[in-house]
């Protein structure tokens, strides 16, 4: 196992601005923050600007980045040594650092540092958090918040939670929203399952509220339920037994597809009769935006960041009320005209977000810190 190597690119020694990015999640996390890091790096590579980037990771995600601007720096060390080593390296070769995957790295950085804040689940909704991960975040967040020069929140809802819980962060916290893969808006061959389907995408864990979604689907009028199925897509998370039991109890209604690659995911979005995302708490809720980009009508929760992302292009419902979820699903599935208009509204709404804008805003923060 290597303890440190540049494996892609050579940034040279010219006096240009070089930024460091914790890019571990690009290769290590299939969804969530992994998608964020992959899309951010791709957009930065396409921006035509002259900034340079050192991507700190355990293994590279891709090696086709512009070699004059991007270099992977790999280390096989385990936490917390990885963070200490990365902070030391970044201090020698970068002018600012973006921490994307842990609060620990920011403890030790010696250059101006921006920390990405995805959500405050361990503080706002601790019962919905994986307990070990929640304990780590509760222990590590405060020193990072004190150390960080900028705090990049992925939604206004996340920023509100952050400032309410930690008021001293208000002058350093800004909102840089996420975006969906632009390929979702293009021509995509729709996926076909055994019959028309309601699609749910997300890690299989309690916070996604899939048990209530399954119950709501089971309560749909027989004419709707008999002609549709519920398809669950996403990697296995923590405490998924309840979700699997609920799905296995209704094999005629529910299909569990597990993790799928991006091509298959795009096809599933394009072919869905409705997208359902009744999550109990989200820092952003990227699948909602992905479904809207694909032109699929969306039913989602009326809590946390989800109304902010969906705007008036989706049906919002109380995620704790099974009947309300059922009624929202029925409103879409029983009214094709409404479903079409919602799909069109979703496409229009999705155009307010782009990874190019996300990357530009992030780059601007790093440039300001480097000054």
Secondary structure, DSSP 8 states (H G I E B T S, - for coil): --S-EEEE----SSS--EEEEE-HHHHH-SSTHHHHHHHHHHHHHTS----EEEEEESS-S-S-S-TTTEEEEE----TTHHHHHHHHHHHHH-SEEEE-S-SHHHHH--SEEEEEE---HHHH-GGGS-HHHHHHHHHHHHHHHHH-SEEEESSHHHHHHHHHH-GGGTTTEEE------GGGGS-------SS-EEEEES-BSGGG-HHHHHHHHHTS-HHHHTT-EEEEES-B-SS-HHHHHHHHTTTTTEEEEE---HHHHHHHHHH-SEEEE--S--SS-HHHHHHHHTT--EEEESSTTHHHHHTTSSEEE-TT-HHHHHHHHHHHHT-HHHHHHHHHHHHHHHTT--HHHHHHHHHHHHHHHH-
